[in-house]
Amino acid sequence: MTLKHVLMAAATAMTAFGTVGVAPAFAEPVLIKQVPPEYPRGAERRKIEGTVGLQFEVDDNGKVANITVVSESMPGVFDKAAVDALEQWRFEKGNPGNGEITIAFAL
């Protein structure tokens, strides 16, 4: 895996936090540490690209919890790498929330 592959996967990761009502009571979680996913060797060798959509919660300590895979362009190929990376992300403490992300794996 080259650095380009790591950066492509990380650069295409987008997060979105939903708010309920007009004025949220709390600020949205702020990302302070993002870990890029490792491109699965088998997918890289076969030149397979794809995306994984994830939903997750951020707890009061800024840790990611309750990750759920909601979509996969290539079922079973990239989901573990996406979840493993997201588990290592950290957000500022004190702003819990729910989020969703799509991580793209591109060569």
N, C-alpha and C positions, 0 to 999 in steps of 0.2 A: 504494500500500500504506500502510495506517495503522499507527501504533504498536501498536494493539490486535492487528492481525494478526501482527505480529512477536512480541508477548508471548504470544499464544495458542499459537503454534507452539513457542516456547521453554518455556512453562510446562508443556506436556504432554509434554516430552521426559523420559523416564525411563531410567536406566541400571541395569544389573544385572551384577554380576561373580560368576562361579561359582568355587567353591573345590573342590579335590579332597582327599578325606580328611577326617578329623575336625579336625585342627589345621593350618591352612595355614602354610607356612614363611615366607611374606611377607604383609605387610599388603595390603589391597586398594588399588588406585589411588584417589587423592583428587582430585576435580575442582577445579581452581583457575581455569579460564577456560572459560566456555561462550558460544559464539557462536550467536545464533538464526538459523535459516534464513530466507532471503528467500522470501516467497510468490511463486510464479511468476505473472507478470502475466496470462498467458492463463487460468490456473486462477482467479485472482481475478476477472477480467472475466466469466468464465462461471459464477462462484459455485460452483466445485468444491472439495470438501473431501476429505481422505483421510489415510492413514497410510503410513509407510515403516518397516519393521523392518530394522535393520542389526546386523551383527556386526563386531567390530573388535578390534584389539590395541593395547595401550599399551606403548610401548617403555621402556627404562630411563631415557630422557631426558624422559619424560612426554608424548611426542608420539603421536598416533593414527596407526596404520598398518594396512594390509591390511583395508580396509573392504569388506564384502560386503553387498549388498542381499539379504535373505532373505525379505522379503515386501513387497508393495505393494498397496494397495487400488485404486489407479488407475495401472496400469503405464505408465511413461514420463512421468508428469506431475510427480511430486514427488521422484523419486529423486535427480536431480542436485542439487537445492537441499538435500536432506538430507545427502548426501555432502559437498558443498562446505562446509556449516556444520560438520559433524563433523570434517573435516580441520583446522579451526582451533581445536578444543578442546585444552586443555592440562591435564595432570595433574601432581601432585607428582612430582619425580624420584625414582628409586630403587625404585618399586613397580610393576614391569611386570605385566601381566595381560591377560586376555581379557574382553571385555564385549559386551553387546547392549543395544540401545536401540530404542524405538519413538517416532518423532516424528510427532505429529499436526498436521496443517494444518487449522485451523478458522477460519472467517470470523466 
